[in-house]
Structure formats: structure tokens, C-alpha cells
């Protein structure tokens, strides 16, 4: 189970490719630290890599996988 302590803010991120929106529970101080230069994986380790990528690039996990498939998929 993931602790939700301090995660009271909702950030809605939308994928620029497919238009899918996702609501993410975050701690606003973590967002500020990330925007101030801290690596997102250090600022918000409670988000999975797909959610962090959605915040960074505006690309959801499915669209990211379609653009950059794993070598095992070939």
C-alpha cells in the first residue's frame, strides 16, 4: 500500500498524443521541489515511471511505449 500522507493536491495531466487525462495525487511541496530542479524520481518517488513521464513530457505510458518500444518487442 502506498502512503498518501501529505498528498492532498490533485494535478491533472493530459497526454498530448492521445488526449487521455489522468488525475494524480501529489504533495504540492514535492511539485515545487521538482520544478526547482530536483529530479522528479527523487521529488515524487510515490508516482510510477509512467505517471512521472506524463508530468515531464505530456506523454502517457501507452503512447511512450508506442513511440519507444522495448527491444524485446521486435
N, C-alpha and C positions, 0 to 999 in steps of 0.2 A: 504494500500500500504506500502511496506517495503522500507525504505530509503536505497539507495545504496551509500550514501556518504562515501568515503574512501574505498569502496570495489572495488578495481581495479585489484586485483590479482585473478587468476584462479588456484584453486587446483583441480586436477583430482584424484578422489578416486575410487578404484576398489574393488568390493566385492570379497573376497577370495572364497566364496562358489559358487556363480553363474557366476562370471566374469563380471557382469554389471559394467560399469564405469559411473561416474557422475561428471560433472564439477560444482564446487562450487565457487561463487564469495565471496572472503573474503578480509579483511584488513590484510595485512602481519603483522602488529604490534599485532593484535589480536592472530594470529597464534603463534607468538613469546611468547606472554604472556602465552598462553595455554601450550606451550612446556616448559616454565619456571616454571610451577606449578600451574597456575591459573586454576580453574575449567572451563571446556570448555563451560558450560552453562553461566558462567559469562563473559568469554572472547568473546564468539560469540553467544549472545542471538538471533541474527537475523537468525541463522540456526535452522531448526526444529530438533526435537529429533532424527529422522531417519538419517538426514544428519550428526549430531554430532556423532551418533553411528558408522556411516560409517567411519568417521575420526578416532575414538577411536579404534575400533576393526577390521575394514575392513569387516564389515558385513552390508549389506543393510537392509532396513526396512522390506522387504518381507521375506528375509532369517531369520532375527531376529525373526519375528513373527512365522515362521515355527518351529524354534528351541524352542521358549518360548511362546507358545500360551496363550492367556488370559484364566482365569478360566471360564469365561462366554462361551467360545467356546466348553466346554465339555458338 
